[in-house]
Amino acid sequence: MFLSFKYKLSRVLFGRFPAIQNFMVCNVYWEDYAEQGLAGPACGKFLITFRSLADIDPAVIKTVKIKGPNDFLLEIPSQAYDAKRQRGLVYDPLLKLHFLMALAPGGFLENGNYRLELTYSNGKTLHREKSLETHNDLIRAWTAQKDQLSNQFQAGFNGSYWHLKWPVLKNHPAYYCTRIAKAGALGEFYANLVYADNILGWGHGNPLNTGRNKSSIRVPAHKLKDDAYLWMTEIMDHNNLDLTTQSVLCPVQMIRKSSD
């Protein structure tokens, strides 16, 4: 009943064709790149969220195009995220919302202006622009320190909660977001989410949990009822999607109740 009310309220406030909430353009260093179908760890990433309380109907999205420097062009289909093509609609089972995501393999994005053009089935076209200006200093800090940090991810279970710990970059302030998913293929990690320490606030930051230099979380046992899960920590240069320009996806870890 609550979801039905939420859906109706959202339609009244935002309509079937909602505005764009966030347009993230950033460079990503992905440690488990091979499992994502990438040839190397360096790639670009685009993420688009919608200003709506209820989930968007994928059928209303006609085309999504992103244009950038030197004739850069990337199109995102309004279909379920395809791990092989690294683009599409991702459903977040925690927020119960779809968002658009695409990876641009083959190295980091060029600095410059990126323009999003999203056309709905009613002919309405929305535009957002993002200027990417980064020296990838966060990513360089990770690659310089990762040999010392990669073995410092820990998971402990005391019967009441899981305690997940990860290393924090030395001399480089950053934001840390950890997510947990059902054990399975890494390409389906986001679709299998069961818990997220959401520092992002979907465009507004989160004053109650900024994630700045955060090094651990405690997850109640009832949130993780299965025997095995995957967890991954993401290091970002900001906790606002619109302001994020760099991200490191740390090595994916596994937790098992039987081994603790």
C-alpha angles and dihedrals in degrees: 000000000000092000090049091052091045090051093050092046091050091052090051093048101036108013126217092298106054127192121255113268102186136011110189121190115178148143117249133201107201116194094193092046097142092059088054092055093252125139093218141007097257119084144133123254133203125191128181126189130184132233098240138112092215130048118279119244105244089211091071093061110091105171138354119195132174120196125191146160121327096015094307110173129175127173124200118204119222090235133101113296111276111212091202095053092034095223143088142076116330120200115215105209091196098054092029090225137118122231131180119245135175136173122212105208127201102066141318123323120260117251112255144079122326120193124201119206116187119179123194127211090254090062095256113139125201126198133198129172131204128186111212113208114163140137091200091239092153091053091047090051090054095047090049093051105029096097088062096038105042094081094050098082109113137179125191131179123200099177094263103056146356115247111205119190131184136176123264122220114257117240093357119094113215144152123258126205121180125196132186126208139178112273109269143094114345090226087067096044097115093045089053097050116144100166137017132181090218108205093161105076089203096271103338104070115235116263092193094056117014095170092222108159089340113167107182148015135200117221119194113243093238089064091062110043100156125083098243137034140165121233131189134185120213120202114207137180091227141017093224115082093215091055099041114112103160136038138175119203103205123214111291114249131203128220124198126184092209092059097051 
